[in-house]
Amino acid sequence: MQVEFVLLVLSLLFFISILTDKIGYRLGVPALLLFLSVGMLFGPDGIGKWIGTDGIGYMVNVGTAQALGTVALSIILFSGGMDTKITEIRRVLAPGVTLATLGVLFTMLITGLIIDVVFDWMHPLWKGSLAMSLLIAATMSSTDSASVFSILRTNGVQLKHGLKPLLELESGANDPMAYILTITLIGIVTEGPENYTVLEIIQNVLIQLVMGGVMGFAFGKMIVQLLKRVHLSNQSLYPIMVLSACVFIFAVTYYLKGNPYLAVYIGGLLIGNTKFARKRQTKSFFDGLTWLAQLVMFLMLGLMVRPLELMSWQVAITCLIISFVMIFVSRPLSVFLCMWPFKKYKIQDRIMLSWVGLKGAVPIIFAILCVAENVPNANMLFNVVFACTLFSLLVQGTTLNKVAKRLHLVMPAEQEHRLYYFDIDLPEEIESLAREREVDETLMKRGNCLKDLAIPKGTLVIMVRRGENFFIPTGTTELRLKDQLLIISDHDATEAKKALEKADEEENDIIELQFMNNTIDFVKNTWRKMKGEDTND
């Protein structure tokens, strides 16, 4: 196969997937689901079938999928750790860790036991094996962070009661636990349960968790010191250094028998909460790299699957039953059990946490591990997991915002001030806010010169864009309609503005209260006059 042909096909797939993101935003459909759909469209049961070939799916095999999935998942978890603020998760550390460990374990046990009873008499995949039932439950026992936050952030939804950092911590930290359980159960299924004891399983889980946590913390601290002490002449190399750190932490932890996914998450958490040169540039680099990793994963998984096999009655019935059990039984029970000690979370908070058990690429990657390790009926297992992931994205993904609103857990999103015309990057240490403002008639009420504008204290207009030209203004600069202003506000000005808005709200409340009191007095006096009583009003 020619390299040029592969590059042409991949570039077309990427273009189509990226352009579908806008469609998903308008329709409220998760972008990741559209990426999957594009892959399936060009797969063996899509365009490939029409043109009489295996489609583009023949370019992807199990080994390639496993390698790409491992790299992509490590990058996503590392970037998720970098974006997580320790100050926000500190207050939700206990419930978040509980959900990420015991919550995954409870979900696996409850789901596995139920499907073992249900499918023991009707499905050839299980063949009466409890280990096989637990294995398929383990592959789908974690919550996918990429899916959750790509959906929540599509409409800028903010959740009350600190649920956002809690979900962020749980979804970022629960994949390692699911990975440990999946790998352990793969060994039990392929080698036989007689080769494993309960004590050995518990010991293996604890060793991986402890070693993964220790390695992530130790190497994360080492990389932090390296970033502080090393001054590179080429500043473009800082993001590459951090990416190398991610790969290094993952590989070293794997060879030291720890959990590599937990290690990269903790390493990213430490690095992301440390100040170093070109930090914003590095985080922007990882934001793009994370989307690339998700795009590659979902496209690749879509190319591998055969939709006609997903529509078989065995896969369809199995998917519906397992999805119903996980969405309405095992996930809610796990959440309520784990959140029982934390009384501050109300019933609606726990219902919301139960509903956000969204699946994504991680379960499918774990299913690919089963195929690579020659688990019995692994292809059937892969199709079932893929179908359950699609069902979760369709049902939970499209209703996440609606459920949050129905539970009255949505609060107004913080306004994001994104620069479109001016490409500047302020250091993180400078607590200033850069924003753009278009000149309109309201802004020019007092005059059309810059000095006539009602600019609050601590705010400065530093540049004007007129058409395709940019220039630095002075007080006497005459502004025109449609001019774009680059405004810098310091931290005090921002706080003063918030305080002023709050004072205005309180003043409005007082005015409304006075109006109501005056109205009541007027009605009383009118009634007295009608009765012939004397009034002084």
N, C-alpha and C positions, 0 to 999 in steps of 0.2 A: 504494500500500500504506500502511495506517495505521501511524503510529509506535507506537501503543499495541499493535498486534498483533505487531510486530517485538519490542518489549520483552517482551511476554508469552511469546513463543516462546523468546527467548534466556534468559529467567529460568528457564523450565522445563528447557531443555537444561542449563543450569549446575547446577541442583538435582540433576538425574538423574546428571550426570557426577560431581559431588562425592560423592554418596551411593554411587556404585559403587566409590569408592576403598576403602571399608571391605571390600567384597566382594573386591577385588583383594588386599588385605592378608591376608585369611584364606586365599585360594586360591593365593597366591604369584604372581599375575598382575600384570604392570606396570600401574600406574594409567594411564599414557599410552596403552596399548593399549585400555583400557576407554573412554577419552575418544574414541578413534578409532571404536570400535564404536558408541558412542552417536550420533556424527555419521552413520555409515553407516546406522544404524537409521532415522533420520529423513530420510535422503537420498532421491534419486529412485528407487532400487530397493528402498526400505524401506516405511515407512508411506505415503510419497507415492504409491507404486504402488497400494497398497490403496485409497486414497481417490480415485484417478483423476487426480491432479495430478503435478507434478514434485517434490512434496515441498517441504521447506524449503530444499533445495539451490539453488532458483532465486534465493535471496537473495544467493548468493555467486557472483561472477564472477572471471575471471582477474585483472583489475586490482585488485579488492578483496583477493583472496587474496595477491597480490604485495605490496601495500602493508602489509597487516596482518602478513604473514610477515616483512617487513623490519624493522618496528618491534619485533615480538615477539622476533626473533632478536637484535637489538641489545640489548634489555633483558636477555635471558637471559645473553648473554656478559658484559655489564657487571656484572650481579649475581654471575655466576660469578667474575669477577675480584675483586669485593669480598669474597667468602667465602674466597678463596685467601690463605693466609698465606705471606708471602715467606720467613719463617724455615723453613717446611716444604719449599717447593719449591726453595730455594737448593741443597740437596744433590742434587736430581734435575734441575737446570736443563739440563745437557748432554743426557742421554738424552731428557728431555721435549721439548726443542726439536727434537732429531733426529727423534723420532717424529712430531711435529706438522708437519714440513716434508718431509724426505726420505721418511718413512713414508707420507705421503699420496701423494707423487709415485710411489713404488715400487708402491703399491697400485693406483694408476690405470694405470700402464704394464703391469703384469703382468695385471691383469684385462682391460684393453682389448685387449691382444694375443691373449689366449686366446679371448675372446668374438668377436673379429674372425675368427679361424680357424674357430671352431665354428659361427657363425651366417651365415657368408658364403654357405653353400649352402642354408640352410633358412629364413631369416627376412627378410621384406621391410623391416624397420626399418633394417637396416644397408646393404643394397644394395652390399656390397663396400667401404664407406667406412671406412677406419681411423679417421678423425677422429670419425665417429659412434660407433664402438665406444669410443674414448677418452672421448668426451663422457659417455656413460651411465656409464662407470666413474668419471669425475671427480665426478659428482653423488653417488655413494655411497662416495667414498673416505675420508670423515672419520668419526670416532667421535662419537656424540652424547652430550654431557656430561649433559644433563637425563635421558636414559634411563638412563645408567649409574648415576648416583648416586641417582636415585629408587628404583632396584632395590636397590642396595647398602645404602641407609639404611632400607629397609622393615623388614629384620630386624636392623638394627644391626650389619652385618657389618664387621669390621675386618680388613684384609689385612696380612700380615707383609712384612718386607723393604722397607718404604717404598713399596709399590706404590700405595697410595691417593693420596699426593700426586703420584706420577708420572702416574697415570691422570687425576687432576684437572687437571694442567698440560697433558697431551696433548690431552684431550678439549675443554678450553677454548680451546686455542691452534691446533687443527688446522682449524677451520672457515674461517679466513681463507685458508689455502692452497688448500683445496678450492674456495672461491669464486673465487679468481684463476684456477685451472685451468678451472673451468666457464665463466666469462665469456670466457676466451681461446678455448676450443674452440667456444663458441657462435658467435663471430666467424668462426672458420675454416670451420665448417659452413655458415653462412649466406652468407658473402662469398666463399668459395672459398679453398683452401689456397695458391693462387698469390699471394694478396695478403699473405701472411705468410712471413717467413723465421724460421729457428731462432734467429738472433741477436735479432730483434725480439721474439720470444716470451720469451726469457730476460731481455732488457732490461725488458720490461713486468712480468714477475714480480718481478724485483729492485726495480724502482722502487716497485711497490705495497707490497711488504713493508717496504722501508726507510722510505718516506714514512708508511706506517701506523704503524710502530714509533716514528718520530720524533714524529709528530703526537700519538699517544697519550701518549707520555712528556711532551712539552712542555705540552700542554693539561691533562694530569692534574696536573702540578706547579702550573700556574696555578690550577686549581680548588682544590687543596689549600691554597695560600696564601690564596685568597679565603675558604675556610671557616674558616681560622684567624683572619683579621682582621675578618671581618664578624660583628657581633653583632645578630641579629634579635630584635626585640621579641616577635614571634609565633614561638614555637619550632616550631610545626607546619609552618613554611615550609622548615625545613632539608631534609626529604626531597624536597620539591618542587624545591629548588635543585639537589640532587644529580641528580634526574631530568632537569632542564633541562641540566645538565652532560653527561649521557649523550647526549642528543639533539644538543647542540651539537657535541660531539666527533665524533659520527658524520657529521653533515651537513658540517662544515667539512673533514674529512678526505676525504670523497667529492669535494668540489669542488676539492681540492688534488691529486687523482689518486692518493691513497693508498688503502690498504685500510681501509675504515671499520670492519669487524668486528674487525680486529686492534687498531685504535686504541681502540675502546671497551673491549676486554678489558684492555689495558694501563692505560688511564685508570681503570677500575674497580679494578685491582690496586693502583695507587698510592693512590687515595682510601680503599680499604678497609683499608690498612695504615697509615693516619694517624689520629691522635686529633683529634677535633673535637666540637663540641657536638652532643648528641642523636645520637650515632653509632649506639647500639643501636636507637633508635627508627627511624633511617634504614634500618638493615639489616633490621629487621623489616618495614618498609614494602616494601623490595625483595624480600624473601622472598615476601610475598603477591603482589606484582606479577609476580614470575617465574612463580608457579603460575598466575596469571591469564593470562599470555602463553602458557604451554604449553597451558592449557585452551582458549583461543581458537584457537590454531594447530591443535590436533588435532581439535577439533570442526569447524572450518572445512574442514580437509582431508577429514574423514570425510563432510561434506555434499557435497563436490565429486565424490567418486569414485562410480562405478557398479559395485557388486559383481558384477553379472552379466558385465560386461566383464572383470573380474579372473579370472573362472572360465573364460574362453575357453581353448582348448588352446594357442594361441600365447603368451598371457601366462603361463599356468601353467608350460609347459615352459621358457620363457625365464627366469622367476623361479627355478625350481628349479636350473637350470644355473648362472646367475649367482650365486645365493646359495651354492651348493656351492663354486664357484670362490673367492668372496671369503672364506668362512668357513674353508675347509680348505686353500686354496692361496695366494692373493695376500696375505691379511692375515698368516698365519704367516711366509711368506717375507719380507715387508717388516719384520716385527718382528725376526726373527732377523738380517737384514742390518743393521738400524739398531742393534741391541743388541750386535752383535759386538765393538765396541771396549770395551764396558763389562762387564768380566769378573766383577764382583761379583754380577751377576744370574744365578742358577742356571737350569737347564733348566725347572724347574717355574714359575719366575717368568716366563719367556718364553712358556711355553704359556698361562699365565693372561692375559698381555698380549695374546696372539694371540686368545684367546677373547673378550676384551672389545672387540670391534670392532662394538659395538652400533649399529644405525641408529635414527634417530628422525625428527623433523620436518624437519631440515635437508636431507636428500636430496630430500624431496618439494617443499620450497620452491625448491630449485635446479631441479627438474623443471618447476615453474610458470614459472620464468624462461625455460626453453626454449619453453614454450607462448606466453609473452608475446612472445618474439623471433621467433616464426613459424619455429621449427626444423622441418624436414621430419619428418613422422610424430611430432610432439611429443605428441599425445594418447596414442599407443601407448607412447611413452617414459614418459609420466606414469604410466600404468597399471602398467608393468613396475617402475618405481621404487617405487610404492606397494606393490605385491605383495611386493617384496624387503624393504621395511621391515617389513611385517607378519610375514613369515617370520623376520626377524632378531629381532623382539620375542618371537615365540612360541618359537623354538628357543633363542636365546642368552639372552634376557631371563628365561625361566623356569628356566634351568639355571645361571645365573651363580653363585649361592650353592653349589649342589651341586658344581660344578667346583672352586670355591675350596676346599671341604672335602676333596674327593678328592685335591687336590694338597697338602693339609696347609698351606694358606696362611692359614687363618682363625685369628685370635686373639680372646680374649674382648673383647667390646665394652666401652668405657668407660661406666660407668653415668651416665646423664643425669639430672640433678636438675631436673625440670620442676615448676614451681609450678602447682597447679590451683586451690586455694582462695584463695591470696594473690597478688594482682596487684601485684608490686613490680618495680622495675628498678634494679639497682645500677650505678653508673658503671663503665666498663671499667677505669679506673685503680685501683679498689679490688679487691684480690685476695682477695675474700671469696666464700664459697659460701653461697647461700640454699637451704634445702631444707625439705620438709614431713615431718612424722612423726606418724603416728596413735598415740594412746595406747592401749596394749594391756596385758595382764596382765604380760607380760615386762618392760615399762618400769616398771611399778609394783610390782616385787618388794620394794623397800625401803620403800615407803610411797606414799601418794597425793598428797603435797604436792610442789610443784615443787622444793623444796630437797632432797628425798629422791632425786631422779633422779640417776643416774650420768652427769653431764654432764662431758665432758673439758674441759681448760683451753683457753681461746680460743674457747669456744662459748657462745652466749647464746640463750635462748628469749625472743623479743621480742613474740610475740602468740599468742593462743589463739583458735581458732574452735570455738564450741560451738553446734551447730545452725545457725541463721542469724545468731548474734550473735558479735561480735569484741570482745576486751578484752585489755588489757596485763596480764600476770600479775606477781605478786610471789613471793617465796620461800615464803610461806605459802599461796599459792593451791592449793586442792584440785582436783585433776584428776579427770576422769571418763573412763570408757572411751568410745572413739570421738571424743574431743577431737582436734582437729588443731592441731599445734604448728608455728609458723614459727620455724626455727632458723637462726641466722647463725653461720658458722664462718670464722675468719680463715685466711690462707694457712698460717701456722705450725701451726695445729691440724690442717689437712688433711694436711700433710706428716707431722706426728707420728703421725697415724692410719695412714698408709701404712707408716711405719717400724715401728709397733707390729705391724701385720699381718704384715710381713715377718719381724719377730723371732719372732712366734708360729709362723710356718711353719718357720723354722730350728730353733726349740725342738722342734717336733713331729718334725722330721727326726732330731734328736739322740736323742729318746726312742725313736723307731722303731729307730734303729741300736743303741742300748743293749739294747733288747728282743731284737733279732736275735742280738746277741753272747751275751746271757745264755741264750737258747734253745740256741745252738750248744754253749756250755759244759755245759749240763745234759745234752744228748744225749751228749757225750763222756764225762762222768763216769758216766752210766748205763751206757754201753757198757763202761767200765773195771770197774765193779762186777760186771757180768755175767761178765766174764772173770776175776774174782777179784783184780784189781789194787787196791792201796791208794790211796785218795784222801783228801784233806783236806776235801772238800766234803760 
